[in-house]
Amino acid sequence: MSKHYEMVVFTASLSKYAEPLVAQLDPEGHCVYKLFREHCTFYNNAFVKDLTRLGRAMSDVIIVDNSPIAYMFQPENAIPCTNWYDDMTDTELDKIATLLEKLAYEEDVTKIIPKLIVNNAVDDQAE
C-alpha cells in the first residue's frame, strides 16, 4: 500500500509494547509515522484515534481498524476489519487491499467509504 498511501501505524497499545512489534512487521520502514496510546484521545473511558491529529485532509485519510470505538470520531474514514487469531485461510486483508487500491483514486474517501460499509463490515456487494 505504500505506493498508494502515506502509511501510518496508529495503535492504542503502549509504545513500549507496540514499537518492537511494529519494527518486526515493517522492517523496511514503509510506515512513516508510528502513533501509540499517548497519541489517542481518552474519551468515555476509551482510547479513540482522532484522525484530525494527523494534520492531513480528512478527504484523504483512511483508517483500517477492528474496533469501532477507535474511530468513533471519524467513522466516515473507517474500514472495519475483524480480529485475526491464527486463521491461515483468512482473506480479509486481501479484500481490504483491493478496496484500498480503488479508494486511492477517489477525490474524497469520506463520501465513498460510508456507501461500502454495512453493519460495521465491508459490504461484499459494494466491492
Salt bridges, closest charged atoms under 4 A:
GLU6 OE1 - ARG56 NE 2.80
GLU28 OE1 - HIS30 NE2 3.18
ASP65 OD2 - LYS49 NZ 2.46
ASP108 OD2 - LYS111 NZ 3.61
ASP124 OD1 - LYS95 NZ 3.28
